[in-house]
């Protein structure tokens, strides 16, 4: 019973951390996202990021 309670606590803590971290990313295509990507080294961009950057930030 104690093991189940500890597991539930750890699971709840991980869920809160995941939700908290995902809320920090700006929406793809937004002005903030474009500025954040401009600061990132272009060699580290994914193919999807490059495509979205060209579509949202250049055109």
PDB file of N, H, CA, C and O in Angstrom:
ATOM      1  N   UNK A   1       0.816  -1.194   0.000  1.00  0.00           N
ATOM      2  CA  UNK A   1       0.000   0.000   0.000  1.00  0.00           C
ATOM      3  C   UNK A   1       0.863   1.264   0.000  1.00  0.00           C
ATOM      4  O   UNK A   1       0.551   2.238  -0.684  1.00  0.00           O
ATOM      5  N   UNK A   2       1.948   1.236   0.772  1.00  0.00           N
ATOM      6  H   UNK A   2       2.202   0.444   1.328  1.00  0.00           H
ATOM      7  CA  UNK A   2       2.844   2.390   0.816  1.00  0.00           C
ATOM      8  C   UNK A   2       3.525   2.571  -0.542  1.00  0.00           C
ATOM      9  O   UNK A   2       3.724   3.699  -0.991  1.00  0.00           O
ATOM     10  N   UNK A   3       3.878   1.471  -1.188  1.00  0.00           N
ATOM     11  H   UNK A   3       3.716   0.555  -0.822  1.00  0.00           H
ATOM     12  CA  UNK A   3       4.516   1.528  -2.501  1.00  0.00           C
ATOM     13  C   UNK A   3       3.569   2.157  -3.527  1.00  0.00           C
ATOM     14  O   UNK A   3       4.000   2.957  -4.357  1.00  0.00           O
ATOM     15  N   UNK A   4       2.301   1.805  -3.474  1.00  0.00           N
ATOM     16  H   UNK A   4       1.951   1.155  -2.800  1.00  0.00           H
ATOM     17  CA  UNK A   4       1.307   2.376  -4.385  1.00  0.00           C
ATOM     18  C   UNK A   4       1.149   3.876  -4.140  1.00  0.00           C
ATOM     19  O   UNK A   4       1.005   4.643  -5.092  1.00  0.00           O
ATOM     20  N   UNK A   5       1.175   4.293  -2.903  1.00  0.00           N
ATOM     21  H   UNK A   5       1.292   3.670  -2.130  1.00  0.00           H
ATOM     22  CA  UNK A   5       1.052   5.706  -2.564  1.00  0.00           C
ATOM     23  C   UNK A   5       2.265   6.486  -3.072  1.00  0.00           C
ATOM     24  O   UNK A   5       2.108   7.593  -3.587  1.00  0.00           O
ATOM     25  N   UNK A   6       3.471   5.927  -2.934  1.00  0.00           N
ATOM     26  H   UNK A   6       3.598   5.028  -2.515  1.00  0.00           H
ATOM     27  CA  UNK A   6       4.679   6.581  -3.430  1.00  0.00           C
ATOM     28  C   UNK A   6       4.654   6.673  -4.954  1.00  0.00           C
ATOM     29  O   UNK A   6       5.017   7.699  -5.528  1.00  0.00           O
ATOM     30  N   UNK A   7       4.224   5.596  -5.600  1.00  0.00           N
ATOM     31  H   UNK A   7       3.929   4.762  -5.134  1.00  0.00           H
ATOM     32  CA  UNK A   7       4.146   5.594  -7.057  1.00  0.00           C
ATOM     33  C   UNK A   7       3.152   6.648  -7.548  1.00  0.00           C
ATOM     34  O   UNK A   7       3.425   7.340  -8.529  1.00  0.00           O
ATOM     35  N   UNK A   8       2.023   6.776  -6.889  1.00  0.00           N
ATOM     36  H   UNK A   8       1.802   6.214  -6.092  1.00  0.00           H
ATOM     37  CA  UNK A   8       1.022   7.777  -7.265  1.00  0.00           C
ATOM     38  C   UNK A   8       1.575   9.188  -7.109  1.00  0.00           C
ATOM     39  O   UNK A   8       1.329  10.049  -7.954  1.00  0.00           O
ATOM     40  N   UNK A   9       2.308   9.425  -6.053  1.00  0.00           N
ATOM     41  H   UNK A   9       2.508   8.726  -5.367  1.00  0.00           H
ATOM     42  CA  UNK A   9       2.910  10.740  -5.823  1.00  0.00           C
ATOM     43  C   UNK A   9       3.916  11.075  -6.915  1.00  0.00           C
ATOM     44  O   UNK A   9       3.911  12.189  -7.440  1.00  0.00           O
ATOM     45  N   UNK A  10       4.777  10.127  -7.262  1.00  0.00           N
ATOM     46  H   UNK A  10       4.781   9.222  -6.836  1.00  0.00           H
ATOM     47  CA  UNK A  10       5.790  10.347  -8.296  1.00  0.00           C
ATOM     48  C   UNK A  10       5.113  10.574  -9.641  1.00  0.00           C
ATOM     49  O   UNK A  10       5.543  11.439 -10.405  1.00  0.00           O
ATOM     50  N   UNK A  11       4.082   9.830  -9.941  1.00  0.00           N
ATOM     51  H   UNK A  11       3.733   9.128  -9.320  1.00  0.00           H
ATOM     52  CA  UNK A  11       3.352   9.984 -11.194  1.00  0.00           C
ATOM     53  C   UNK A  11       2.681  11.357 -11.270  1.00  0.00           C
ATOM     54  O   UNK A  11       2.724  12.002 -12.317  1.00  0.00           O
ATOM     55  N   UNK A  12       2.074  11.803 -10.198  1.00  0.00           N
ATOM     56  H   UNK A  12       2.039  11.278  -9.347  1.00  0.00           H
ATOM     57  CA  UNK A  12       1.440  13.115 -10.160  1.00  0.00           C
ATOM     58  C   UNK A  12       2.479  14.221 -10.314  1.00  0.00           C
ATOM     59  O   UNK A  12       2.228  15.203 -11.012  1.00  0.00           O
ATOM     60  N   UNK A  13       3.617  14.085  -9.688  1.00  0.00           N
ATOM     61  H   UNK A  13       3.821  13.287  -9.121  1.00  0.00           H
ATOM     62  CA  UNK A  13       4.686  15.064  -9.794  1.00  0.00           C
ATOM     63  C   UNK A  13       5.219  15.146 -11.222  1.00  0.00           C
ATOM     64  O   UNK A  13       5.481  16.239 -11.724  1.00  0.00           O
ATOM     65  N   UNK A  14       5.378  14.009 -11.871  1.00  0.00           N
ATOM     66  H   UNK A  14       5.165  13.121 -11.464  1.00  0.00           H
ATOM     67  CA  UNK A  14       5.849  13.983 -13.259  1.00  0.00           C
ATOM     68  C   UNK A  14       4.829  14.624 -14.190  1.00  0.00           C
ATOM     69  O   UNK A  14       5.206  15.323 -15.131  1.00  0.00           O
ATOM     70  N   UNK A  15       3.563  14.400 -13.944  1.00  0.00           N
ATOM     71  H   UNK A  15       3.257  13.833 -13.179  1.00  0.00           H
ATOM     72  CA  UNK A  15       2.508  14.990 -14.761  1.00  0.00           C
ATOM     73  C   UNK A  15       2.494  16.508 -14.624  1.00  0.00           C
ATOM     74  O   UNK A  15       2.365  17.220 -15.621  1.00  0.00           O
ATOM     75  N   UNK A  16       2.623  16.998 -13.422  1.00  0.00           N
ATOM     76  H   UNK A  16       2.728  16.420 -12.612  1.00  0.00           H
ATOM     77  CA  UNK A  16       2.662  18.443 -13.189  1.00  0.00           C
ATOM     78  C   UNK A  16       3.882  19.055 -13.872  1.00  0.00           C
ATOM     79  O   UNK A  16       3.776  20.129 -14.464  1.00  0.00           O
ATOM     80  N   UNK A  17       5.019  18.407 -13.803  1.00  0.00           N
ATOM     81  H   UNK A  17       5.106  17.535 -13.322  1.00  0.00           H
ATOM     82  CA  UNK A  17       6.231  18.909 -14.446  1.00  0.00           C
ATOM     83  C   UNK A  17       6.068  18.937 -15.966  1.00  0.00           C
ATOM     84  O   UNK A  17       6.478  19.902 -16.611  1.00  0.00           O
ATOM     85  N   UNK A  18       5.484  17.907 -16.533  1.00  0.00           N
ATOM     86  H   UNK A  18       5.151  17.123 -16.009  1.00  0.00           H
ATOM     87  CA  UNK A  18       5.294  17.852 -17.985  1.00  0.00           C
ATOM     88  C   UNK A  18       4.349  18.947 -18.462  1.00  0.00           C
ATOM     89  O   UNK A  18       4.607  19.578 -19.487  1.00  0.00           O
ATOM     90  N   UNK A  19       3.282  19.177 -17.753  1.00  0.00           N
ATOM     91  H   UNK A  19       3.071  18.664 -16.921  1.00  0.00           H
ATOM     92  CA  UNK A  19       2.330  20.228 -18.125  1.00  0.00           C
ATOM     93  C   UNK A  19       2.971  21.596 -17.972  1.00  0.00           C
ATOM     94  O   UNK A  19       2.772  22.469 -18.817  1.00  0.00           O
ATOM     95  N   UNK A  20       3.721  21.792 -16.930  1.00  0.00           N
ATOM     96  H   UNK A  20       3.882  21.083 -16.243  1.00  0.00           H
ATOM     97  CA  UNK A  20       4.376  23.068 -16.690  1.00  0.00           C
ATOM     98  C   UNK A  20       5.417  23.403 -17.748  1.00  0.00           C
ATOM     99  O   UNK A  20       5.529  24.555 -18.166  1.00  0.00           O
ATOM    100  N   UNK A  21       6.171  22.417 -18.179  1.00  0.00           N
ATOM    101  H   UNK A  21       6.081  21.481 -17.840  1.00  0.00           H
ATOM    102  CA  UNK A  21       7.202  22.663 -19.185  1.00  0.00           C
ATOM    103  C   UNK A  21       6.617  22.859 -20.579  1.00  0.00           C
ATOM    104  O   UNK A  21       7.167  23.623 -21.373  1.00  0.00           O
ATOM    105  N   UNK A  22       5.531  22.197 -20.885  1.00  0.00           N
ATOM    106  H   UNK A  22       5.084  21.577 -20.240  1.00  0.00           H
ATOM    107  CA  UNK A  22       4.948  22.333 -22.217  1.00  0.00           C
ATOM    108  C   UNK A  22       4.258  23.676 -22.400  1.00  0.00           C
ATOM    109  O   UNK A  22       4.088  24.130 -23.532  1.00  0.00           O
ATOM    110  N   UNK A  23       3.865  24.308 -21.326  1.00  0.00           N
ATOM    111  H   UNK A  23       4.004  23.939 -20.407  1.00  0.00           H
ATOM    112  CA  UNK A  23       3.185  25.598 -21.414  1.00  0.00           C
ATOM    113  C   UNK A  23       4.164  26.728 -21.718  1.00  0.00           C
ATOM    114  O   UNK A  23       3.728  27.837 -22.029  1.00  0.00           O
ATOM    115  N   UNK A  24       5.445  26.491 -21.640  1.00  0.00           N
ATOM    116  H   UNK A  24       5.799  25.590 -21.387  1.00  0.00           H
ATOM    117  CA  UNK A  24       6.440  27.536 -21.841  1.00  0.00           C
ATOM    118  C   UNK A  24       6.790  27.764 -23.309  1.00  0.00           C
ATOM    119  O   UNK A  24       7.371  28.796 -23.643  1.00  0.00           O
ATOM    120  N   UNK A  25       6.458  26.847 -24.171  1.00  0.00           N
ATOM    121  H   UNK A  25       5.986  26.009 -23.899  1.00  0.00           H
ATOM    122  CA  UNK A  25       6.824  26.970 -25.578  1.00  0.00           C
ATOM    123  C   UNK A  25       5.816  27.839 -26.320  1.00  0.00           C
ATOM    124  O   UNK A  25       4.608  27.646 -26.182  1.00  0.00           O
ATOM    125  N   UNK A  26       6.309  28.800 -27.110  1.00  0.00           N
ATOM    126  H   UNK A  26       7.291  28.957 -27.223  1.00  0.00           H
ATOM    127  CA  UNK A  26       5.380  29.621 -27.884  1.00  0.00           C
ATOM    128  C   UNK A  26       4.768  28.812 -29.024  1.00  0.00           C
ATOM    129  O   UNK A  26       5.337  27.812 -29.462  1.00  0.00           O
ATOM    130  N   UNK A  27       3.624  29.247 -29.493  1.00  0.00           N
ATOM    131  H   UNK A  27       3.162  30.060 -29.138  1.00  0.00           H
ATOM    132  CA  UNK A  27       2.923  28.558 -30.568  1.00  0.00           C
ATOM    133  C   UNK A  27       3.732  28.671 -31.862  1.00  0.00           C
ATOM    134  O   UNK A  27       4.281  29.729 -32.172  1.00  0.00           O
ATOM    135  N   UNK A  28       3.798  27.572 -32.610  1.00  0.00           N
ATOM    136  H   UNK A  28       3.352  26.713 -32.359  1.00  0.00           H
ATOM    137  CA  UNK A  28       4.543  27.554 -33.872  1.00  0.00           C
ATOM    138  C   UNK A  28       3.942  28.580 -34.822  1.00  0.00           C
ATOM    139  O   UNK A  28       2.731  28.615 -35.040  1.00  0.00           O
ATOM    140  N   UNK A  29       4.804  29.407 -35.378  1.00  0.00           N
ATOM    141  H   UNK A  29       5.788  29.379 -35.201  1.00  0.00           H
ATOM    142  CA  UNK A  29       4.372  30.433 -36.315  1.00  0.00           C
ATOM    143  C   UNK A  29       4.137  31.787 -35.680  1.00  0.00           C
ATOM    144  O   UNK A  29       3.961  32.779 -36.388  1.00  0.00           O
ATOM    145  N   UNK A  30       4.131  31.849 -34.356  1.00  0.00           N
ATOM    146  H   UNK A  30       4.274  31.044 -33.781  1.00  0.00           H
ATOM    147  CA  UNK A  30       3.919  33.130 -33.679  1.00  0.00           C
ATOM    148  C   UNK A  30       5.193  33.970 -33.752  1.00  0.00           C
ATOM    149  O   UNK A  30       6.271  33.457 -34.050  1.00  0.00           O
ATOM    150  N   UNK A  31       5.054  35.252 -33.480  1.00  0.00           N
ATOM    151  H   UNK A  31       4.178  35.669 -33.238  1.00  0.00           H
ATOM    152  CA  UNK A  31       6.210  36.151 -33.522  1.00  0.00           C
ATOM    153  C   UNK A  31       7.273  35.702 -32.527  1.00  0.00           C
ATOM    154  O   UNK A  31       8.464  35.743 -32.835  1.00  0.00           O
ATOM    155  N   UNK A  32       6.854  35.274 -31.337  1.00  0.00           N
ATOM    156  H   UNK A  32       5.887  35.241 -31.088  1.00  0.00           H
ATOM    157  CA  UNK A  32       7.793  34.805 -30.318  1.00  0.00           C
ATOM    158  C   UNK A  32       8.539  33.560 -30.799  1.00  0.00           C
ATOM    159  O   UNK A  32       9.741  33.420 -30.574  1.00  0.00           O
ATOM    160  N   UNK A  33       7.814  32.662 -31.460  1.00  0.00           N
ATOM    161  H   UNK A  33       6.837  32.776 -31.643  1.00  0.00           H
ATOM    162  CA  UNK A  33       8.423  31.433 -31.961  1.00  0.00           C
ATOM    163  C   UNK A  33       9.471  31.766 -33.016  1.00  0.00           C
ATOM    164  O   UNK A  33      10.561  31.194 -33.013  1.00  0.00           O
ATOM    165  N   UNK A  34       9.146  32.688 -33.917  1.00  0.00           N
ATOM    166  H   UNK A  34       8.261  33.152 -33.919  1.00  0.00           H
ATOM    167  CA  UNK A  34      10.091  33.092 -34.963  1.00  0.00           C
ATOM    168  C   UNK A  34      11.354  33.681 -34.341  1.00  0.00           C
ATOM    169  O   UNK A  34      12.463  33.361 -34.767  1.00  0.00           O
ATOM    170  N   UNK A  35      11.192  34.540 -33.336  1.00  0.00           N
ATOM    171  H   UNK A  35      10.291  34.800 -32.989  1.00  0.00           H
ATOM    172  CA  UNK A  35      12.354  35.150 -32.676  1.00  0.00           C
ATOM    173  C   UNK A  35      13.198  34.092 -31.976  1.00  0.00           C
ATOM    174  O   UNK A  35      14.427  34.155 -32.015  1.00  0.00           O
ATOM    175  N   UNK A  36      12.553  33.128 -31.340  1.00  0.00           N
ATOM    176  H   UNK A  36      11.555  33.078 -31.309  1.00  0.00           H
ATOM    177  CA  UNK A  36      13.265  32.063 -30.636  1.00  0.00           C
ATOM    178  C   UNK A  36      14.055  31.210 -31.624  1.00  0.00           C
ATOM    179  O   UNK A  36      15.184  30.809 -31.337  1.00  0.00           O
ATOM    180  N   UNK A  37      13.467  30.931 -32.787  1.00  0.00           N
ATOM    181  H   UNK A  37      12.550  31.257 -33.020  1.00  0.00           H
ATOM    182  CA  UNK A  37      14.141  30.110 -33.781  1.00  0.00           C
ATOM    183  C   UNK A  37      15.301  30.859 -34.431  1.00  0.00           C
ATOM    184  O   UNK A  37      16.304  30.248 -34.799  1.00  0.00           O
ATOM    185  N   UNK A  38      15.170  32.180 -34.574  1.00  0.00           N
ATOM    186  H   UNK A  38      14.355  32.676 -34.275  1.00  0.00           H
ATOM    187  CA  UNK A  38      16.266  32.974 -35.143  1.00  0.00           C
ATOM    188  C   UNK A  38      17.511  32.908 -34.257  1.00  0.00           C
ATOM    189  O   UNK A  38      18.634  32.983 -34.756  1.00  0.00           O
ATOM    190  N   UNK A  39      17.316  32.768 -32.955  1.00  0.00           N
ATOM    191  H   UNK A  39      16.404  32.707 -32.550  1.00  0.00           H
ATOM    192  CA  UNK A  39      18.433  32.691 -32.009  1.00  0.00           C
ATOM    193  C   UNK A  39      19.086  31.309 -32.007  1.00  0.00           C
ATOM    194  O   UNK A  39      20.246  31.167 -31.621  1.00  0.00           O
ATOM    195  N   UNK A  40      18.345  30.303 -32.435  1.00  0.00           N
ATOM    196  H   UNK A  40      17.402  30.418 -32.748  1.00  0.00           H
ATOM    197  CA  UNK A  40      18.818  28.926 -32.443  1.00  0.00           C
ATOM    198  C   UNK A  40      19.735  28.708 -33.650  1.00  0.00           C
ATOM    199  O   UNK A  40      19.470  29.236 -34.730  1.00  0.00           O
ATOM    200  N   UNK A  41      20.812  27.933 -33.473  1.00  0.00           N
ATOM    201  H   UNK A  41      21.027  27.505 -32.596  1.00  0.00           H
ATOM    202  CA  UNK A  41      21.725  27.619 -34.559  1.00  0.00           C
ATOM    203  C   UNK A  41      20.974  26.871 -35.661  1.00  0.00           C
ATOM    204  O   UNK A  41      20.274  25.897 -35.385  1.00  0.00           O
ATOM    205  N   UNK A  42      21.116  27.319 -36.894  1.00  0.00           N
ATOM    206  H   UNK A  42      21.685  28.110 -37.119  1.00  0.00           H
ATOM    207  CA  UNK A  42      20.373  26.729 -38.008  1.00  0.00           C
ATOM    208  C   UNK A  42      20.730  25.257 -38.229  1.00  0.00           C
ATOM    209  O   UNK A  42      19.932  24.509 -38.794  1.00  0.00           O
ATOM    210  N   UNK A  43      21.889  24.844 -37.802  1.00  0.00           N
ATOM    211  H   UNK A  43      22.537  25.451 -37.343  1.00  0.00           H
ATOM    212  CA  UNK A  43      22.269  23.442 -37.903  1.00  0.00           C
ATOM    213  C   UNK A  43      21.476  22.542 -36.967  1.00  0.00           C
ATOM    214  O   UNK A  43      21.453  21.324 -37.145  1.00  0.00           O
ATOM    215  N   UNK A  44      20.827  23.134 -35.974  1.00  0.00           N
ATOM    216  H   UNK A  44      20.846  24.124 -35.829  1.00  0.00           H
ATOM    217  CA  UNK A  44      20.047  22.363 -35.012  1.00  0.00           C
ATOM    218  C   UNK A  44      18.553  22.368 -35.328  1.00  0.00           C
ATOM    219  O   UNK A  44      17.775  21.731 -34.619  1.00  0.00           O
ATOM    220  N   UNK A  45      18.143  23.068 -36.372  1.00  0.00           N
ATOM    221  H   UNK A  45      18.776  23.586 -36.949  1.00  0.00           H
ATOM    222  CA  UNK A  45      16.739  23.094 -36.760  1.00  0.00           C
ATOM    223  C   UNK A  45      16.332  21.733 -37.322  1.00  0.00           C
ATOM    224  O   UNK A  45      17.117  21.071 -38.000  1.00  0.00           O
ATOM    225  N   UNK A  46      15.115  21.330 -37.038  1.00  0.00           N
ATOM    226  H   UNK A  46      14.477  21.868 -36.487  1.00  0.00           H
ATOM    227  CA  UNK A  46      14.580  20.132 -37.668  1.00  0.00           C
ATOM    228  C   UNK A  46      14.005  20.533 -39.031  1.00  0.00           C
ATOM    229  O   UNK A  46      13.843  21.718 -39.321  1.00  0.00           O
ATOM    230  N   UNK A  47      13.706  19.550 -39.845  1.00  0.00           N
ATOM    231  H   UNK A  47      13.837  18.588 -39.610  1.00  0.00           H
ATOM    232  CA  UNK A  47      13.121  19.831 -41.159  1.00  0.00           C
ATOM    233  C   UNK A  47      11.768  20.527 -41.005  1.00  0.00           C
ATOM    234  O   UNK A  47      11.441  21.432 -41.773  1.00  0.00           O
ATOM    235  N   UNK A  48      10.990  20.108 -40.019  1.00  0.00           N
ATOM    236  H   UNK A  48      11.255  19.373 -39.395  1.00  0.00           H
ATOM    237  CA  UNK A  48       9.680  20.729 -39.789  1.00  0.00           C
ATOM    238  C   UNK A  48       9.830  22.173 -39.322  1.00  0.00           C
ATOM    239  O   UNK A  48       9.060  23.043 -39.731  1.00  0.00           O
ATOM    240  N   UNK A  49      10.814  22.430 -38.472  1.00  0.00           N
ATOM    241  H   UNK A  49      11.439  21.724 -38.140  1.00  0.00           H
ATOM    242  CA  UNK A  49      11.042  23.800 -38.020  1.00  0.00           C
ATOM    243  C   UNK A  49      11.433  24.701 -39.185  1.00  0.00           C
ATOM    244  O   UNK A  49      10.958  25.832 -39.281  1.00  0.00           O
ATOM    245  N   UNK A  50      12.296  24.207 -40.069  1.00  0.00           N
ATOM    246  H   UNK A  50      12.682  23.288 -39.991  1.00  0.00           H
ATOM    247  CA  UNK A  50      12.719  25.000 -41.223  1.00  0.00           C
ATOM    248  C   UNK A  50      11.542  25.295 -42.138  1.00  0.00           C
ATOM    249  O   UNK A  50      11.401  26.412 -42.636  1.00  0.00           O
ATOM    250  N   UNK A  51      10.703  24.302 -42.357  1.00  0.00           N
ATOM    251  H   UNK A  51      10.817  23.394 -41.953  1.00  0.00           H
ATOM    252  CA  UNK A  51       9.526  24.487 -43.211  1.00  0.00           C
ATOM    253  C   UNK A  51       8.561  25.479 -42.588  1.00  0.00           C
ATOM    254  O   UNK A  51       8.062  26.373 -43.271  1.00  0.00           O
ATOM    255  N   UNK A  52       8.293  25.331 -41.301  1.00  0.00           N
ATOM    256  H   UNK A  52       8.698  24.604 -40.745  1.00  0.00           H
ATOM    257  CA  UNK A  52       7.374  26.234 -40.611  1.00  0.00           C
ATOM    258  C   UNK A  52       7.944  27.646 -40.528  1.00  0.00           C
ATOM    259  O   UNK A  52       7.196  28.620 -40.620  1.00  0.00           O
ATOM    260  N   UNK A  53       9.250  27.766 -40.355  1.00  0.00           N
ATOM    261  H   UNK A  53       9.857  26.975 -40.279  1.00  0.00           H
ATOM    262  CA  UNK A  53       9.887  29.084 -40.310  1.00  0.00           C
ATOM    263  C   UNK A  53       9.731  29.786 -41.651  1.00  0.00           C
ATOM    264  O   UNK A  53       9.373  30.963 -41.705  1.00  0.00           O
ATOM    265  N   UNK A  54       9.999  29.063 -42.731  1.00  0.00           N
ATOM    266  H   UNK A  54      10.290  28.107 -42.687  1.00  0.00           H
ATOM    267  CA  UNK A  54       9.873  29.663 -44.060  1.00  0.00           C
ATOM    268  C   UNK A  54       8.426  30.080 -44.327  1.00  0.00           C
ATOM    269  O   UNK A  54       8.178  31.145 -44.892  1.00  0.00           O
ATOM    270  N   UNK A  55       7.484  29.251 -43.927  1.00  0.00           N
ATOM    271  H   UNK A  55       7.685  28.385 -43.468  1.00  0.00           H
ATOM    272  CA  UNK A  55       6.068  29.538 -44.186  1.00  0.00           C
ATOM    273  C   UNK A  55       5.541  30.669 -43.299  1.00  0.00           C
ATOM    274  O   UNK A  55       4.763  31.504 -43.761  1.00  0.00           O
ATOM    275  N   UNK A  56       5.952  30.702 -42.053  1.00  0.00           N
ATOM    276  H   UNK A  56       6.585  30.025 -41.678  1.00  0.00           H
ATOM    277  CA  UNK A  56       5.357  31.636 -41.088  1.00  0.00           C
ATOM    278  C   UNK A  56       6.152  32.913 -40.885  1.00  0.00           C
ATOM    279  O   UNK A  56       5.567  33.961 -40.612  1.00  0.00           O
ATOM    280  N   UNK A  57       7.455  32.852 -41.009  1.00  0.00           N
ATOM    281  H   UNK A  57       7.930  32.000 -41.231  1.00  0.00           H
ATOM    282  CA  UNK A  57       8.285  33.993 -40.622  1.00  0.00           C
ATOM    283  C   UNK A  57       8.863  34.754 -41.817  1.00  0.00           C
ATOM    284  O   UNK A  57       9.231  35.921 -41.686  1.00  0.00           O
ATOM    285  N   UNK A  58       8.945  34.107 -42.967  1.00  0.00           N
ATOM    286  H   UNK A  58       8.646  33.158 -43.073  1.00  0.00           H
ATOM    287  CA  UNK A  58       9.538  34.765 -44.119  1.00  0.00           C
ATOM    288  C   UNK A  58       8.450  35.266 -45.076  1.00  0.00           C
ATOM    289  O   UNK A  58       8.487  36.414 -45.517  1.00  0.00           O
ATOM    290  N   UNK A  59       7.493  34.410 -45.389  1.00  0.00           N
ATOM    291  H   UNK A  59       7.462  33.477 -45.031  1.00  0.00           H
ATOM    292  CA  UNK A  59       6.451  34.782 -46.357  1.00  0.00           C
ATOM    293  C   UNK A  59       5.279  35.461 -45.701  1.00  0.00           C
ATOM    294  O   UNK A  59       4.322  35.834 -46.380  1.00  0.00           O
TER     295      UNK A  59
END
